[in-house]
Amino acid sequence: MAGIGFVLRKLTRRDDLLGIVQGYTHAALASTGPWLFTVLSLGAISFLTAGAGQLEEVNVFRTVIIYNFGFSLVFTGPILLVATRYLSDMIYRKDVSGTVGMLLGSMVLAFGSQAFIVLPFYLLYVDLPPVLLLASIVNYFVIAGIWLVAIYLTALKDFNAITRSFAAGMLAGAVGAVWLAFDLGALGMMIGFTGGLALIFFALIARIFAEYPYRFRRPFAFLAYYRTYWELAASGFVYNLAIWADKWLMWTAPERDISPSGLVTYPDYDSAMFLAYLTVVPSLAAFVLQVETSFFERYLAFYRDIQHHANFRRIARNQREIVVTILHSGRNLLILQGCITFVVIAMAPNLFAVLGLNFRQIGMFRIGVLGSFFQVLVLSLSVIVAYFDLRKVTLAIFLVMLMTNIGFTLITLELGFPYYGYGNFFSNLVTFLFAAFAAAHYLNQLPYLTFVRNNASVQG
């Protein structure tokens, strides 16, 4: 992420407002593109079609998209992090000739493995018209494909093309879904929305092929990384499972909705939490542009001086500068997200009135915004920890998030409706405290980690 951060940071330092807007827009898409596209498009489609008497059809469409979005992210997660590490190592070695092969190999692995889950689920469990079932399956695999190509977003230099791809796809998906909804109902929405996703998917693939014009070779070479970096695969699965755990558990609440298709959701909770997650987009963009790039500069200086045989005094000074940079950048991120959280919580009634949302959701939304505040801090700390190759620590952070999210959500289900959302909040709070303690502990021992714990020659 730091690579594109340095490029985009130059835009924000231009002496005009447009540069700042462009920089943060590109950063937001690089860090949250697929998820941001889905949430905004779903909101637009729901708003435009529900007003035309299409509420029941919208509910069918939205339920399928939520299932596809959540399960594709969880099952693709183990592939994403390992492939990202493989791509990073290729870039570091300045040999990216295996990029195209890895992309196609990861798609074969993802689509092939998930077909054994998705096809039986839709064909044997879900009760939908055959054509809509087929469209839903296609939608699932397109979403999974976008997760895979998204790992290249921060490696591609043409960020204008990336932004145009997402903008064109979002517009085409929303317009196509609304236009086809009036004649084909949920099927039309699915076709139109999937068309927009496919536009993004193939546009990004074309951009990757243009950026890396190499022959197709060794598509499954990255599989060897699973033996060395199994913690990354586990982290990708556990983190995404932790994000979705409370939503899936809340689908067992008494207030849940069971559609005629057999799919179960809790629309009030789901939409409140998705809307709450939107509040972290500015902070994630700021993290890419400011926090990670500032930290990365100190990170490089620390290891560069070690490679040049610097004395311990210089190494200790670089260590202190890393800590100071993290604290300074973390403070700025804390203030930014804190201000957004305060304003959104205070303005929630006005926001709900403008969007036409059910005021029964406002309590879940507010506590979801607070939970998102700590979640973005957890994500930031886990990225920092990952830089020092503390893979087991990163996995431990995500395991804490998963276990606490399950535990606290089950408690809130027992307590009833007034407490819905508190499980997610307390989970993120506890995980943040654990991640902050772990990061502080290992940063304090950074020279020991470098020369002893992470030193392969010493361990051998």
N, C-alpha and C positions, 0 to 999 in steps of 0.2 A: 504493500500500500504506500510505503514511503516514496517509491519511485515516482508515481504519478503525483504525489503530494508536492514534490519539489517543482514539477512542471506547472501545476496549477497554482502554486504559491506565487509564481511570477506574474500570473494574471491579476491576482489580488493586490499586487504592489504597483500596478499601473496607476497612473494619476487620473483615473476616471471611475465612475460608478459602474460602468458596464463591465469592466475587468473584474470587479469584486463579485458582481452578480454571476458572471460566467464561471468564475473560479469555484464559487460555492455550489452552483448548479451542477457542474461537472463532478465535483467531489461527492455531492449527494447521490448522484446516479451511480458513481463508481462504488460507493459503499452500500447503497440500498436499492439499486435500480430495479431488479425484478420484483422485490416486495413492494416498493413504492408504486410501481406501475399497477400491480394487482389491486392494491387497496384503493387507489384513486379511480381506477377504471370501474371497479365494482361499485364504488359510491356513485359515480356518474350514471352508470347503467341503472342502478336501483332507483335513483332519483327520477330519471327521465321516463322509465317504463312504468313505475308504480303509479305515477300520476295519470297514466292512461288506462288504468284498470287492469294492469298486468301483474298485480301483487303476487298471486299464487304462482305464476310462471317464474317470477323473479326469485321467489323462495326456493324453487326447485333448482334453478340455475346457480344461485348463490351457495346453496348447500353442497352441490357437487364441486364447485370451485374451492370451497373451504377444505373439503376432504382431499382434493387433488393437491392443493397448495401445501397442506400440512404433511401428508404422508410422503409426498415426493421429496420434501426438504429433509425429513428424518431419514429416509432410506438412501438418499443421495449423499447425505452428510459424510459417511465414511470414505466415499470416493473423492469428495471435494477437497478435503484437507490433505490427503496423500498426494493427489494430483497437483495441488498448489505447491506442496513442498518439492515435488519433482520438477515442476516448471521453474521454481525459484532457483533450484540447484543448476538447472540448465543455463539460466540467465547468468548466474554467478560464474559458471565455467566458460561463458561466452560461446556456448555451443548449443544453439536452439534448433538444430536440424531435426530433432525428434519431436518437435512441437505438434505438427500435424498428425503424426502417428499416435501420439498420446491422446489428442483430442478425440479421434475416431475410436481408439481403443477404449477410452473411458466411457464413451457413449454405448459401445457394444456391451461393456460390463454392466453399466447402469440399466439400460433397457432390457438386457437379457435376464438379469437377476430379478428386476422388479416385475417383469412380465408374469412370473410365477405367483406374485401376490395380487397384482392389479387385475389380471384377467379373471381369475376365480372369484375375486371380490365382486366385480361388476356383473359377471355372467351368472353367478350362482346366488348371490345375496341381494343385490340391488334390483328393485322392481321398477324398471323404466322402459319406455318404448324402445325397440331394438335400435332404431336409428340414433336416438338420443344416447343410448348406451355406447354405441360406437363412437359418437362424437365426444363423449365424456372420457373414453379410454384414450383417444387421440389427444385430447386436451391434457391429460395427465402426462403423457410422454413428451409433449412440447414443453410443459412447465419444467419437467425434470431436465430436459435438454438445455433450457435457459440457465438453470442452476449450474450446469457444467461449463457452459461457455462464459459464465459470469466470472470464473476464476481468471480469465484473461483480461478483464476490463482494466485492471490496474497495470497490466503489462503492455497494452496497446498505447501507442503514442498519439494516435488521432482521436483525441477525446471529443472533438466536434462531431465526428462521425458516430460515435457512441451515443451522444446526446440526441442527435438527429434520429437515430434508429429507435430509441426509446420514445421520443416524442411522436414520431410517425406511427409507431406501433400502438401507442396508447390512444391516439386519435382514431386510427383505423379500427381498433378493437371496440372502442366505445360507440362510434358511429355505426359500425357494422352490426353490433349487437342490438342497438336500439332500432335500427332500420328493419332488421329481419324479425325482431320480436313481434311486431304487429301482425305478421302473417304466419310465423312459425312458432311463436311462443318461446318456451325454454330452449327448444332445439335451435331456433334462430339466434338467440342470445349466445348459445354455446358455439355455434359456427362463427358468428361475427367476432366474438371475443378470442377464440382460438386463432382466427385469422390474424388478428392483431399481434398475438403472441408469436405466431409463426413468422410474421414479418420481422419482428425483433430477432428471433432465433436465427433465421437465415441471413439477415443483414450482418449480425455479429460474426457468424461463421465466415461470411465473405470477407469481412474485415480482417479476421484472423489469418485466412489464407493469403490475403494481400500483404499482411505484415510479415508473415513467415512463409515465403514461397519455396518450400522445401518438398522433396519427394516423400511419399507415404512410406514409412519404414518403422519397424520395431514397435507396433502399436501397443503391445502389452509389456514393454520393458519396465514401466512404472510399477508393475505388480510386485517386483522384487522389493520395493520400498515397504511393503506391508510387514515384512519380517522385521525390519529395523525400526520402522515408525508405526508400529501397531497402536501406540498411544494416540497418535493423530487420528487414526481411523476411529478408535473408540471415542475420542473427544468430539469428532464430527457427529457421531451418532448420539452421544449423551447430551451434548449441548442443545441440539435441535429437539430432542425428546423432552428435555427440561423446559424448553420454551412452550411446547405444546401440551405438556402434562396437565396443567390446570384446566385448559380448554376441554380436553378429552374427559377429564374427571367431572367437569361441570355439566357435561352432556348426560350425566346420570341424575342431575338435580330434579326435584319434583316439577320445576317450571320448564323443563326441557320441551323441545318440540320434536315429535316423531312424525316424519312426513310419510305419505302413502308409499313412497319408494322404499321405506325401511330405514333410511338414513336419519340419524339422530343428531340434533344440534341444540344449542341454547342461544338463539339469535341475539337476545338482549346482551348476554355476557360477551359473546364473540365480537359483535360490532363495537361494544364499548371498549374492549381491550385493543382491537385493531386501531380504533381511532386514537386511543391513548398512546399507542406505539408511534404514531406519526409525530408526536412531540419530540422524539429523539433525533429526527432527521437533521436539524441544524447542528446538533452536537456531534453527530457522526461525521458530518461534513467538516466541522471545525477540527475534529480529531485527525482526519486525513490531511487537512491543510496545515495545521499548526502543531498539534500535540505530537503526532508521530514523527513529523519531519524534524522538529527541534530535538526530540529524543534521539532520533537516528543519527543526527550529526554528532552528538556526544558519544553515542554507542560506537560509531566508526572510529572516533578519535581514541577511545579507550583501547580497542583491539589493534588499531594501527600502531599505536605507541608500543604495545606489547610485542608486536611483530618486529619493531625496530629496536628492541632490547632496551626500552626505557627503564630507568631505575624505579624503585618502589615508591619513592616520593611522588614521582610523576604519575604513576599508576593510581596511587591513592587520591591524588588531586582529580584525576579524570573520573574516578568513582564518585567523588563528592559532587562533581559537576553533573553527572548523570542523575544523582538523587535530587539535586537542586532543580534541574530542568523538569524532572517528573513532578515534583511538588509545585513548581510554578505553573506548569501547563495544566496539571490537575486542578489547581485552584481556579484557573480561568475556565476550565471545562465545568467545574462545579458551579461557578457563578452563572455561566451561560445557561446550563440546564436548570439550575435552581430558579432563575428568573422566568424561564419559559414555563416551568412547572407551576410557579406561583400565579402567573398571569392566567394560564389556562384553567387552573382550578377556580380562581376568582371569577373568571368570565364564563364558566361552564353553563350557567342557565341561559345566557345570551347566545352562546354557541349552539346549544341544543334547540333554541327557538328558531334560529336562522336555518339550521339544517333539518328542522322538522323531526327531530329524534324524540323517542319516548322518554319522558322525564323519570320513568322508573329506572333508567340506566344511569342516571347522573351520579349516584353513589358509587357504583362499580367503575364508572369512568374516572372519577376523581381519585379513587384509590389506585386505579390502574396507571394513572399519570404519575403518582408517587412511586409506584413500583417500577415504572419505566425509567424514572430518575436514577434509581440505584442500578438498574440493569445496564444502562449505558456505561456506568462507572465500572461495573463488573467486566463488561466486554473490553473496555479500555485497559484495565489492569491485566486481563488475561492475554491481550496482545503484547503488552510490555513483558510479561513473564515468558511468553513464547519466544521472544527474541533471544533469550539466554538459553534456549533449548531445554527448558525445564518441562519436558513433556508430561511427566507424571504429575507435576504440580498443577499444570493446566487441566489435566484430566480430573484431578482431585477437586478443583474449583467447580467444574461442571457437574461432578457427582454430587457435591454438596447442594448445588442448585436443583438438581433433579430430585434428590431425596427430600429436601425441605419443601419443594413445590408440591410434591405428592402428599407429604405429611400434613402440611398446613392447609392445603386445599381440602383434604378429607375432614379436617377439624371444622373448617368453615361450612362445609356441607352439612355437618351435624348441627351447627349453630343456627343455620337458616339464612334466609334472604338478606337480612341487614348486614351480614358479614361476608357476602360474596365479594371476592376480589382481594380480601385481606390475606388469603393464602399466598397469592402471587406476590403481594407487597412484602410480607415478612420473609418469604423465600429470598427475594432479591436483596433485602436488607441484610439478612444473615450471610448470604453468599458474598456480598460486598465486604463485610467485616472480615470474613475468612480470607478473601482474595487480597485485601489490603494488608493483613497480617503476614500472609505468605510472601507478598511482594517485598514488604519491608524487611522481612527476615533474610531473604535471599539476596537482596540488594546490599544489605549490610555485610554479606559474606562473598561479595562478588569476586575479589581476588582469589579466594579459596576455591570458588566454583570454577574459575578459569584455569587455574594451575593444577588443581587436584581432581575435583569431582567430575568435571567435564573433559578432563584430559585423557584421551584414549591411551596414550603411552603409559601414563601412571596407572590407569585402571587395568591395563593389560599385564 
